[in-house]
Amino acid sequence: MLGHAAFHTYELVIPIFVVSWLEAFSTTPAFLGGIVGASYALIGVGALPTGLLADRVSSKRLILACLLGMGGAFALVAVAPTVAVLTVGLLLWGAAASLYHPAGLALLSRGTKERGTAFAYHGAAGNVGVATGPLLAAVLLAFVDWRTVAALLFVPVLIAAVVGARLEFDETAGTSARGADDAGTVGEGPRGLAAFLAGSRRLFTVGFGLVFAIGILYGLYYRAAFTFLPDILAALPLLDPITVVGRSFDPSQYVYSGLLLVGG
């Protein structure tokens, strides 16, 4: 659950950092938006091979790799001297983040006896990250610079990875509880690339293709809006920075965080 919260925290603090990156680096909104978009795209592209891998490799190991990869990528972002290094850091983050959902959902499906309850807690943890992660980043930015905030985001995932590595549990406990027949069906997974491709062809019916297209459009508008929303809000005179007790606060970041808090 900590992994799910961390995933969405990283995902949604990036738009807050975009405002700072436009000031810190010699780049344009279009170029920076392309970099951020590519990092988000890697989450979806990487999900396919990760799903296949999750049928053959320990989900726990994949999740630990995801946590350390996301944290390490943000540590690189924190010290990035140029936009080229920033690009590498963000792309590494997207690649690492792509491991989470296939591995996490596989672990919940095979490792829990009460799937509904497990998925409910998992979803709630993700919403905690959505609601509180950007808000925490916005508050910290009033006291330290963006590089320090990015570096601090490595601390919770490092703790989560250390704790997770020490946990011992049966990743197939849920399938075992549902009986041998069910365990064989759920845990077997695709036997190879040919079987995966054959199953994919059966899946891509007209109806599924329509849903797939709708999902693509949803993601396009959602990402486009949220990536630059803090920057757009910052341009409004009503949301000009204010100074309180000698500290500068950017209301646009809190409006962005508030929208996520309500919607998360």
Secondary structure, DSSP 8 states (H G I E B T S, - for coil): -HHHHHHHHHHHHHHHHHHHHHHHSS--HHHHHHHHHHHHHHHHHHHHHHHHHHTTS-HHHHHHHHHHHHHHHHHHHHT--SHHHHHHHHHHHHHHHTTHHHHHHHHHHHH-S-HHHHHHHHHHHHHHHHHHHHHHHHHHHTTS-HHHHHHHTHHHHHHHHHHHHH----TTHHHHHT-HHHHHHHHH---SHHHHHHHHHHH--HHHHHHHHHHHHHHHHHHHHHHHHHHHHHTSGGG--EEETTEEE-HHHHHHHHHHHHH-
